[in-house]
Amino acid sequence: MTNTYLTHQKKAKTLTERQQKFLDCLLITNGDLKQAAKLAGYSNGSHYQVVKALKSEIIDFATDVLANSAPEAAFKLVEIMNTNKPMPQIQNKLQAAQAILDRVGVVKKERLDVNHNVTGGVFILPAKAIEKEVIEIEDEI
């Protein structure tokens, strides 16, 4: 049984056979941690320890699941946009598709158009010599 979502080649951590089976079973159980632990041969109630030990691998698994669902989410957005027929729960489907695309990094880009037209020039004036004149006047008083 090969897990199509996870590639452990990039991991430095070596997994036991049972840990790898647990990750493979996540795919079969649609992410049900308790059921995956049971199928992998762990005792009842021990899935908490398994999850703690495999936290980063489980997060990678979830990221891969979302990445694999991104094309379907993109097509769902296009379908919603192009349909003239009423769709049940269209708002929920739209939000789910947008959330998946956001989480895998397909986000809308905001563009800022900055145009600055200068009609005049900048003049640099020499410093004023007021201080000298003020001092001379004060001396005369």
N, CA, C and O of each residue as an XYZ file, in Angstrom:
564
protein
N       0.850     -1.165      0.000
C       0.000      0.000      0.000
C       0.901      1.236      0.000
O       1.665      1.438      0.944
N       0.824      2.053     -1.031
C       1.672      3.224     -1.149
C       0.842      4.479     -0.965
O      -0.231      4.626     -1.550
N       1.348      5.370     -0.154
C       0.666      6.631      0.092
C       1.009      7.587     -1.039
O       2.167      7.975     -1.196
N       0.015      7.968     -1.823
C       0.271      8.842     -2.959
C       0.420     10.293     -2.542
O       0.884     11.111     -3.337
N       0.041     10.634     -1.326
C       0.108     12.018     -0.899
C       1.436     12.375     -0.248
O       1.885     13.517     -0.351
N       2.060     11.436      0.409
C       3.281     11.751      1.141
C       4.494     11.142      0.485
O       4.468      9.996      0.037
N       5.548     11.912      0.432
C       6.829     11.370      0.007
C       7.789     11.606      1.153
O       8.107     12.748      1.485
N       8.241     10.543      1.745
C       9.097     10.670      2.920
C      10.567     10.802      2.551
O      11.425     10.800      3.433
N      10.867     10.915      1.283
C      12.245     11.077      0.863
C      12.797     12.410      1.353
O      13.993     12.524      1.622
N      11.941     13.414      1.471
C      12.398     14.729      1.900
C      12.558     14.818      3.426
O      13.093     15.803      3.936
N      12.108     13.819      4.132
C      12.170     13.828      5.588
C      13.487     13.248      6.074
O      13.995     12.276      5.515
N      14.028     13.845      7.108
C      15.234     13.318      7.728
C      14.865     12.233      8.736
O      15.693     11.389      9.082
N      13.623     12.261      9.202
C      13.151     11.318     10.216
C      12.869      9.958      9.579
O      12.214      9.871      8.541
N      13.360      8.920     10.202
C      13.076      7.561      9.746
C      11.857      7.048     10.498
O      11.807      7.085     11.728
N      10.880      6.572      9.745
C       9.642      6.097     10.346
C       9.690      4.584     10.519
O      10.298      3.864      9.727
N       9.039      4.133     11.565
C       8.904      2.696     11.748
C       7.876      2.185     10.742
O       7.151      2.966     10.126
N       7.826      0.882     10.589
C       6.868      0.284      9.658
C       5.436      0.608     10.080
O       4.584      0.880      9.235
N       5.177      0.581     11.374
C       3.833      0.859     11.884
C       3.467      2.334     11.692
O       2.325      2.653     11.364
N       4.440      3.234     11.895
C       4.180      4.658     11.673
C       3.851      4.924     10.204
O       2.926      5.674      9.895
N       4.614      4.305      9.303
C       4.345      4.477      7.878
C       2.970      3.916      7.521
O       2.240      4.502      6.722
N       2.629      2.784      8.114
C       1.312      2.195      7.866
C       0.213      3.124      8.366
O      -0.824      3.262      7.718
N       0.433      3.765      9.514
C      -0.536      4.728     10.038
C      -0.762      5.852      9.027
O      -1.907      6.210      8.749
N       0.311      6.408      8.479
C       0.187      7.485      7.494
C      -0.529      6.994      6.237
O      -1.340      7.718      5.661
N      -0.233      5.776      5.815
C      -0.925      5.203      4.657
C      -2.415      5.023      4.953
O      -3.261      5.245      4.087
N      -2.721      4.625      6.167
C      -4.123      4.400      6.554
C      -4.899      5.710      6.667
O      -6.127      5.702      6.579
N      -4.219      6.814      6.856
C      -4.912      8.110      6.873
C      -5.620      8.350      5.546
O      -6.705      8.929      5.502
N      -4.997      7.902      4.483
C      -5.605      8.057      3.173
C      -6.846      7.178      3.044
O      -7.873      7.619      2.529
N      -6.750      5.956      3.506
C      -7.866      5.005      3.421
C      -9.047      5.473      4.267
O     -10.201      5.321      3.866
N      -8.755      6.051      5.453
C      -9.813      6.453      6.387
C     -10.256      7.900      6.213
O     -11.001      8.431      7.037
N      -9.798      8.533      5.143
C     -10.124      9.951      4.892
C      -9.738     10.851      6.059
O     -10.461     11.786      6.403
N      -8.598     10.558      6.660
C      -8.068     11.410      7.714
C      -8.539     11.089      9.113
O      -8.222     11.838     10.037
N      -9.265     10.035      9.315
C      -9.728      9.661     10.646
C      -8.545      9.084     11.426
O      -8.133      7.950     11.180
N      -8.006      9.853     12.358
C      -6.796      9.474     13.088
C      -6.998      8.218     13.934
O      -6.139      7.337     13.965
N      -8.115      8.147     14.604
C      -8.389      7.011     15.490
C      -8.503      5.714     14.683
O      -7.942      4.685     15.061
N      -9.219      5.777     13.595
C      -9.404      4.599     12.760
C      -8.088      4.201     12.073
O      -7.796      3.012     11.942
N      -7.292      5.192     11.632
C      -5.999      4.902     11.000
C      -5.060      4.217     11.989
O      -4.335      3.293     11.618
N      -5.069      4.659     13.231
C      -4.221      4.032     14.256
C      -4.649      2.588     14.490
O      -3.808      1.702     14.643
N      -5.944      2.359     14.518
C      -6.447      1.003     14.730
C      -6.043      0.089     13.575
O      -5.606     -1.039     13.803
N      -6.186      0.565     12.341
C      -5.813     -0.223     11.168
C      -4.303     -0.490     11.104
O      -3.863     -1.511     10.577
N      -3.528      0.443     11.648
C      -2.069      0.284     11.624
C      -1.582     -0.646     12.725
O      -0.398     -0.981     12.768
N      -2.467     -1.067     13.610
C      -2.087     -2.009     14.651
C      -1.816     -1.395     16.003
O      -1.287     -2.074     16.883
N      -2.156     -0.145     16.201
C      -1.981      0.494     17.502
C      -3.161      0.123     18.399
O      -4.252     -0.168     17.908
N      -2.944      0.134     19.694
C      -4.006     -0.195     20.641
C      -5.007      0.958     20.737
O      -4.701      2.097     20.387
N      -6.209      0.635     21.219
C      -7.253      1.650     21.366
C      -6.789      2.775     22.291
O      -6.204      2.524     23.345
N      -7.050      3.990     21.893
C      -6.700      5.155     22.709
C      -5.266      5.617     22.564
O      -4.893      6.632     23.152
N      -4.455      4.914     21.806
C      -3.048      5.321     21.680
C      -2.821      6.266     20.509
O      -1.688      6.680     20.260
N      -3.880      6.613     19.789
C      -3.698      7.488     18.621
C      -3.190      8.872     19.006
O      -2.594      9.557     18.175
N      -3.411      9.297     20.243
C      -2.897     10.599     20.681
C      -1.368     10.613     20.673
O      -0.751     11.585     20.236
N      -0.764      9.531     21.159
C       0.695      9.441     21.167
C       1.242      9.339     19.747
O       2.296      9.898     19.445
N       0.534      8.633     18.883
C       0.963      8.502     17.488
C       0.930      9.860     16.808
O       1.860     10.233     16.093
N      -0.140     10.589     17.034
C      -0.275     11.921     16.440
C       0.829     12.841     16.949
O       1.413     13.599     16.174
N       1.112     12.779     18.229
C       2.173     13.614     18.803
C       3.527     13.293     18.167
O       4.311     14.196     17.876
N       3.796     12.005     17.953
C       5.073     11.594     17.377
C       5.179     11.935     15.895
O       6.277     12.155     15.384
N       4.049     11.978     15.208
C       4.051     12.194     13.757
C       3.411     13.520     13.351
O       2.896     13.653     12.241
N       3.444     14.482     14.243
C       2.765     15.759     14.006
C       3.168     16.408     12.686
O       2.299     16.782     11.898
N       4.461     16.547     12.429
C       4.889     17.231     11.205
C       4.537     16.421      9.959
O       4.217     16.999      8.921
N       4.590     15.101     10.048
C       4.213     14.264      8.907
C       2.720     14.358      8.615
O       2.305     14.333      7.457
N       1.915     14.467      9.672
C       0.470     14.603      9.492
C       0.138     15.958      8.871
O      -0.745     16.056      8.019
N       0.840     16.988      9.296
C       0.632     18.321      8.700
C       1.035     18.308      7.232
O       0.343     18.885      6.394
N       2.148     17.657      6.915
C       2.562     17.522      5.519
C       1.510     16.758      4.712
O       1.219     17.113      3.570
N       0.951     15.722      5.305
C      -0.104     14.939      4.662
C      -1.298     15.839      4.333
O      -1.814     15.818      3.215
N      -1.726     16.627      5.317
C      -2.878     17.518      5.112
C      -2.585     18.553      4.030
O      -3.455     18.869      3.219
N      -1.373     19.077      4.015
C      -0.974     20.043      2.990
C      -1.025     19.402      1.610
O      -1.488     20.013      0.647
N      -0.547     18.172      1.525
C      -0.569     17.460      0.247
C      -1.994     17.162     -0.208
O      -2.292     17.229     -1.401
N      -2.874     16.833      0.736
C      -4.276     16.587      0.388
C      -4.887     17.858     -0.205
O      -5.584     17.802     -1.218
N      -4.626     18.991      0.423
C      -5.162     20.261     -0.089
C      -4.576     20.592     -1.457
O      -5.292     21.061     -2.342
N      -3.276     20.351     -1.636
C      -2.642     20.616     -2.928
C      -3.261     19.748     -4.021
O      -3.451     20.204     -5.149
N      -3.572     18.501     -3.686
C      -4.200     17.613     -4.664
C      -5.647     18.010     -4.955
O      -6.185     17.672     -6.009
N      -6.265     18.716     -4.035
C      -7.650     19.156     -4.231
C      -7.729     20.518     -4.911
O      -8.817     20.939     -5.305
N      -6.621     21.208     -5.055
C      -6.621     22.552     -5.627
C      -7.175     22.602     -7.051
O      -7.964     23.498     -7.347
N      -6.802     21.688     -7.944
C      -7.388     21.760     -9.290
C      -8.908     21.613     -9.284
O      -9.604     22.316    -10.016
N      -9.421     20.705     -8.462
C     -10.871     20.528     -8.360
C     -11.526     21.807     -7.832
O     -12.597     22.196     -8.297
N     -10.882     22.457     -6.863
C     -11.413     23.710     -6.315
C     -11.432     24.801     -7.384
O     -12.383     25.578     -7.470
N     -10.384     24.854     -8.191
C     -10.327     25.863     -9.252
C     -11.443     25.628    -10.276
O     -12.101     26.573    -10.712
N     -11.648     24.370    -10.652
C     -12.715     24.067    -11.597
C     -14.091     24.343    -11.004
O     -15.007     24.729    -11.730
N     -14.251     24.152     -9.697
C     -15.530     24.431     -9.041
C     -15.817     25.935     -9.084
O     -16.959     26.344     -9.293
N     -14.788     26.750     -8.887
C     -14.981     28.202     -8.987
C     -15.450     28.588    -10.384
O     -16.363     29.399    -10.539
N     -14.826     28.008    -11.386
C     -15.206     28.310    -12.772
C     -16.629     27.815    -13.049
O     -17.407     28.503    -13.710
N     -16.965     26.636    -12.550
C     -18.316     26.098    -12.741
C     -19.359     27.015    -12.107
O     -20.389     27.303    -12.716
N     -19.094     27.470    -10.896
C     -20.019     28.370    -10.208
C     -20.169     29.667    -10.991
O     -21.267     30.211    -11.108
N     -19.062     30.152    -11.522
C     -19.085     31.403    -12.274
C     -19.903     31.259    -13.565
O     -20.630     32.178    -13.941
N     -19.789     30.128    -14.232
C     -20.407     29.963    -15.550
C     -21.819     29.405    -15.540
O     -22.490     29.432    -16.572
N     -22.288     28.903    -14.415
C     -23.604     28.263    -14.403
C     -24.728     29.290    -14.340
O     -24.619     30.338    -13.703
N     -25.798     28.946    -15.020
C     -27.025     29.743    -14.930
C     -28.077     29.005    -14.120
O     -29.136     29.547    -13.807
N     -27.762     27.743    -13.783
C     -28.696     26.909    -13.023
C     -28.502     27.165    -11.526
O     -27.401     27.487    -11.081
N     -29.578     27.018    -10.760
C     -29.411     27.130     -9.310
C     -28.602     25.940     -8.788
O     -28.815     24.806     -9.217
N     -27.690     26.196     -7.879
C     -26.870     25.145     -7.289
C     -27.147     25.108     -5.790
O     -27.095     26.141     -5.121
N     -27.442     23.920     -5.262
C     -27.661     23.843     -3.815
C     -26.370     24.141     -3.064
O     -25.297     23.669     -3.439
N     -26.484     24.911     -2.027
C     -25.361     25.275     -1.159
C     -24.211     25.931     -1.930
O     -23.042     25.668     -1.647
N     -24.540     26.766     -2.882
C     -23.522     27.387     -3.732
C     -22.554     28.249     -2.916
O     -21.356     28.273     -3.196
N     -23.068     28.949     -1.920
C     -22.201     29.814     -1.105
C     -21.183     28.975     -0.332
O     -20.015     29.353     -0.242
N     -21.610     27.851      0.223
C     -20.688     26.974      0.955
C     -19.623     26.392      0.032
O     -18.450     26.322      0.400
N     -20.026     25.977     -1.159
C     -19.077     25.417     -2.121
C     -18.070     26.475     -2.568
O     -16.882     26.192     -2.719
N     -18.554     27.675     -2.774
C     -17.677     28.772     -3.166
C     -16.651     29.062     -2.076
O     -15.464     29.208     -2.368
N     -17.088     29.144     -0.843
C     -16.174     29.412      0.267
C     -15.175     28.286      0.461
O     -14.007     28.540      0.753
N     -15.620     27.038      0.303
C     -14.712     25.896      0.451
C     -13.641     25.913     -0.638
O     -12.462     25.698     -0.357
N     -14.048     26.165     -1.870
C     -13.083     26.217     -2.975
C     -12.083     27.345     -2.763
O     -10.885     27.159     -2.978
N     -12.562     28.513     -2.342
C     -11.670     29.642     -2.087
C     -10.701     29.326     -0.944
O      -9.520     29.664     -1.022
N     -11.194     28.683      0.110
C     -10.335     28.353      1.252
C      -9.228     27.378      0.848
O      -8.078     27.538      1.258
N      -9.570     26.378      0.054
C      -8.547     25.431     -0.406
C      -7.493     26.148     -1.230
O      -6.297     25.956     -1.014
N      -7.923     26.961     -2.161
C      -6.963     27.674     -3.009
C      -6.108     28.638     -2.200
O      -4.916     28.783     -2.472
N      -6.696     29.297     -1.213
C      -5.925     30.196     -0.345
C      -4.854     29.429      0.421
O      -3.721     29.894      0.545
N      -5.205     28.275      0.925
C      -4.275     27.497      1.756
C      -3.130     26.882      0.969
O      -2.063     26.625      1.525
N      -3.341     26.646     -0.317
C      -2.248     26.100     -1.121
C      -1.462     27.201     -1.825
O      -0.518     26.916     -2.562
N      -1.843     28.446     -1.603
C      -1.060     29.558     -2.123
C      -1.566     30.170     -3.412
O      -0.897     31.029     -3.986
N      -2.734     29.750     -3.884
C      -3.319     30.367     -5.070
C      -4.247     31.456     -4.559
O      -5.424     31.209     -4.296
N      -3.713     32.656     -4.421
C      -4.486     33.756     -3.852
C      -4.636     34.859     -4.884
O      -3.844     34.976     -5.819
N      -5.656     35.654     -4.694
C      -5.830     36.776     -5.606
C      -4.705     37.772     -5.381
O      -4.250     37.986     -4.258
N      -4.279     38.362     -6.460
C      -3.188     39.324     -6.396
C      -3.767     40.728     -6.402
O      -4.638     41.065     -7.204
N      -3.264     41.520     -5.501
C      -3.691     42.905     -5.466
C      -2.629     43.737     -6.159
O      -1.432     43.602     -5.903
N      -3.092     44.580     -7.023
C      -2.163     45.421     -7.765
C      -2.401     46.869     -7.382
O      -3.538     47.319     -7.239
N      -1.332     47.564     -7.224
C      -1.388     48.972     -6.873
C      -0.756     49.756     -8.003
O       0.412     49.552     -8.333
N      -1.525     50.651     -8.594
C      -1.038     51.450     -9.707
C      -0.598     52.802     -9.157
O      -1.411     53.595     -8.682
N       0.695     53.041     -9.234
C       1.234     54.296     -8.723
C       1.759     55.100     -9.903
O       2.759     54.744    -10.526
N       1.073     56.174    -10.189
C       1.513     57.100    -11.242
C       1.669     58.467    -10.618
O       0.772     58.962     -9.935
N       2.817     59.071    -10.861
C       3.069     60.399    -10.311
C       3.585     61.276    -11.436
O       4.665     61.040    -11.978
N       2.813     62.278    -11.778
C       3.206     63.191    -12.844
C       3.688     64.488    -12.219
O       2.967     65.122    -11.449
N       4.894     64.873    -12.549
C       5.478     66.103    -12.018
C       5.390     67.161    -13.097
O       5.852     66.955    -14.219
N       4.792     68.305    -12.754
C       4.655     69.376    -13.738
C       5.670     70.487    -13.515
O       5.930     71.270    -14.429
N       6.240     70.572    -12.344
C       7.204     71.635    -12.075
C       8.528     71.049    -11.636
O       8.655     69.838    -11.452
N       9.507     71.909    -11.469
C      10.819     71.449    -11.042
C      11.055     71.770     -9.579
O      10.215     72.392     -8.929
N      12.178     71.354     -9.072
C      12.563     71.620     -7.696
C      13.658     72.677     -7.725
O      14.648     72.542     -8.444
N      13.469     73.727     -6.939
C      14.458     74.799     -6.871
C      15.144     74.760     -5.526
O      14.491     74.645     -4.488
N      16.447     74.853     -5.543
C      17.212     74.904     -4.299
C      17.735     76.331     -4.177
O      18.498     76.819     -5.010
N      17.291     76.972     -3.108
C      17.670     78.366     -2.874
C      18.849     78.433     -1.917
O      18.994     77.560     -1.062
N      19.692     79.451     -2.042
C      20.808     79.597     -1.102
C      20.281     79.991      0.280
O      19.192     80.550      0.412
N      21.070     79.689      1.292
C      20.675     80.008      2.663
C      20.589     81.516      2.831
O      21.359     82.256      2.219
N      19.666     81.969      3.648
C      19.491     83.401      3.902
C      20.527     83.873      4.900
O      20.958     83.119      5.773
N      20.913     85.103      4.765
C      21.926     85.686      5.651
C      21.265     86.584      6.681
O      21.825     87.636      6.991
N      20.156     86.250      7.209
C      19.396     87.070      8.149
C      20.106     87.159      9.488
O      20.099     88.222     10.108
N      20.708     86.097      9.946
C      21.331     86.080     11.266
C      22.388     87.167     11.404
O      22.483     87.810     12.449
N      23.175     87.375     10.368
C      24.245     88.368     10.419
C      23.658     89.766     10.555
O      24.150     90.562     11.355
N      22.627     90.078      9.796
C      21.994     91.383      9.856
C      21.351     91.616     11.215
O      21.422     92.725     11.746
N      20.729     90.600     11.782
C      20.077     90.719     13.080
C      21.139     91.027     14.141
O      20.921     91.881     15.001
N      22.252     90.361     14.090
C      23.315     90.587     15.064
C      23.848     92.014     14.961
O      24.108     92.648     15.984
N      24.011     92.522     13.757
C      24.535     93.875     13.579
C      23.557     94.902     14.106
O      23.979     95.900     14.689
N      22.293     94.697     13.925
C      21.275     95.619     14.421
C      21.258     95.609     15.933
O      21.156     96.669     16.551
N      21.356     94.441     16.548
C      21.332     94.348     17.987
C      22.551     95.035     18.594
O      22.444     95.620     19.672
N      23.696     94.981     17.940
C      24.899     95.622     18.441
C      24.744     97.147     18.454
O      25.277     97.816     19.339
N      24.015     97.694     17.477
C      23.835     99.137     17.405
C      22.887     99.631     18.498
O      22.980    100.796     18.885
N      22.014     98.831     18.992
C      21.037     99.256     19.993
C      21.667     99.280     21.313
O      21.014     99.612     22.302
